[in-house]
Amino acid sequence: MSKLPFRVTLLIWLVLSLTAWNALRLWTSLAWRNALLEFSTRPNPMVITASSLMGIITGLILIWGIWQNKNWTVKLLLGAAVGYSVWYWTERLIWQQPRPNWLFAVIVNLVLFAFVLFCSRSLTREAYERKPQHPEIERS
């Protein structure tokens, strides 16, 4: 197996970190369901559970796709980045109390999105370089 570029390794760590974060959210929403229902009206623990499961499944598929150099990984990565941003801002604006650090959240979100875009170019270049130039030679 060829060595992955540094930015792809960082991307895997980013996806792995978000997947672990969603696993922690899932465990917390299940373990503390009664406390969440008693002391919080929004969001419902089932919403947290469902979004965490989606994050875990998407993250595991992305990690596997990046690791296996699958061609569809770039599209899923960009879709997951947009989906994660929409989910984050929806949850923040609808269910959370107003926070004074919105500018910091916007900057971090934009920096991470730019990083994902930058790394997706590396993944597409890797996929292009991986394609055989002469398929009939490889079959023999």
CORQUI-V231232 format. One record per run of one state. SS is the DSSP state (@ for helix, = for strand, . for the rest). FROM is the first residue (numbers start at 0). LEN is the number of residues. If there is no record, write none. Layout:
SS | FROM | LEN
SS | FROM | LEN
This chain:
. | 0 | 5
@ | 5 | 26
. | 31 | 1
@ | 32 | 7
. | 39 | 5
@ | 44 | 23
. | 67 | 5
@ | 72 | 22
. | 94 | 7
@ | 101 | 29
. | 130 | 4
@ | 134 | 5
. | 139 | 1
